[in-house]
Amino acid sequence: MVLCQGAEAAAVPAAAGKEAEGPRGREDGADAGRPRLQPAPGVEAAGAEERRVCGCCPASPWPRCCEAPGTKKKTACPGLGLFYTVLSAFLFSVASLFLKKIEDVHSVEVSAFRCIFQMAFVLPGLIYYKTGFLGPKGKRIFLFFRGLLGSSAMILLYYAFQVMPLADATVITFSSPVFTSLLAWIFLKEKYSVWDLLFTLFTITGVILIARPPFLFGSNVTGIEGSYTDHLKGTIAAIASTVSAASTIVILRKVGKSVHYFLSIWYYAVIGLIGCVIALFVMNEWRLPYCGKDRVFLILIGILGLGGQIFLTKALQIEKAGPVAIMRTMDVVFAFILQILFLNHLPTWWTVGGALCVVASSSGTAIRKWKQSSKKAEQNEI
């Protein structure tokens, strides 16, 4: 029997000595190179029910074959992309916690180990997809700045994690969508509305609440790690990291899909490693950690950071960018929880207020971009 497309089974008697013809929607010769339909083994006399299978997937009857017209592909599990996003946020947060636990390793050296892990992961992909190592000639300058700014963002973020509270640094980094909208308006001539300006002002307010400059809050600043000078340096590093990350996104938008994403990550890792090695020798900070525990933390940071990137990429492949951007705010929640449980550092109300401002601004920006892209998609369909 031949099953109807998208319907229940229907018995179709086969003519004596002949196969029942498959569906025809193309002229003769148009199906060259496509898998041919063959009778399933076990079909005997004429008049018996006949079943067809596909040569490319012989375990499935024809209407469920991957090449059958009208066949519906299996949809992804509902919410799987959001689950991947939460898992990615958790892995990034744990990696940040391990970074706080490392005692005698400079943030630049930690970044160098992270770049080595990324190179080891991306290299087989470059060979498999035959993308080369330099990329198209017209795109190499963009790839270079993508690698330079991306690696700079990573180094600055790791430094901020080491000298200021985990939750404070994490919150500041989540202002990236707001800065992305601002830079896209400046360099890509994208629309920048009154709402975007309002979200930018909210983000600046949140950062001020976290930094708590003395000229606004007085000289007695509580709830920070170490001296206020280190706290201020960490805040500046976190802001610079956020702006660098936003610039990287603008560059990736400019490049578009003309460059394989593996090649983009390759530039990020190679340029980052070269920059880290040069900086370590200039600062004379290159040394293996004395404690075996710190070495384990270095390896775990590399593995967890790589895992977080993989799950975030998978989430963006099966889920829209808007919900993913909103769900990524779970990174802030995890940072607060881990800081309280494992670092014994209670966040101040100033930090909580700043976190609410930044998360609200980032979520608002993501929702607006999501709605705009949805409207464009509907207009294109019409």
Buried (B, 14 or more C-beta within 10 A) or exposed (E): BBBEEEEEEEEEEBEEEEEBEEBEEEEEEEBEEEBEBEEEEEBEEEEEEBBBBBEEBEEBBBBBBEBBEEBEEEEEEEEBBBBBBBBBBBBBBBBBBBBBBBEEBBBBBBBBBBBBBBBEBBBEBBEEEEBEEEBBEEBEEBBBBBBBBBBBBBBBBBBBBBBBBBBBBBBBBBBBBBBBBBBBBEEEEBEBEEEBBEBBEBBBBBBBBBBBEEEEBEEEBEBBBEEBEBBBBBBBBBBBBBBBBBBBBBBBBBBEEEBBEBBBBBBBBBBBBBBBBEBBEEEEEBEEBEEEEBBEBBEBBBBBBBBBBBBBEBBBEBBBEBBBBBBBBBBBBBBBEBBBEBBEBEBBEBBBBBBBBBBBBBBBBBBBBBEBEEEEEEEEEE
